[in-house]
Amino acid sequence: MVAVPAPKPPPLPVPQVHVHVVLPYEPEPEPTRWQRLWGWLTSIGRPWQICGALALALLPIPGVGYSVATIWASLVTEARAQGGQDAGYALALTPLAIAVMRIVRGGGTLRRLLLLAVSLVGLMGAIDLYDPITWITGVDPS
């Protein structure tokens, strides 16, 4: 009698190994001070508008020798001298408030940014270093 070989068992399944690499979460780095400043400036207006407004506000007028911003600061300083601290601040802060409200609502245009630049320089004409002392203590330095 001839020996019949036994049937081979079916092959064993090859195990599949899945490897998942989980990297630690690294948040994006915080923006630098200059990146935050640039982002804030460009949210106000386009760079050419900002530069144009500053140039128009601070460059001297031909034939006059003074810029629009320094003329406004001089006027505010004179209003402070003649009308007192309240008049100087009222005259300086009114166009500044108007410029800020217009820029916030409608975005920065060259005209609005020019008003902002001129009114900020004019505010420097209204500020006196003794004002905070006067506000806190009530003592007038004059």
Secondary structure as UniProt FT lines:
FT   HELIX           33..44
FT   HELIX           47..58
FT   TURN            62..64
FT   HELIX           68..83
FT   HELIX           85..106
FT   HELIX           110..126
FT   TURN            129..130
FT   HELIX           131..137
//
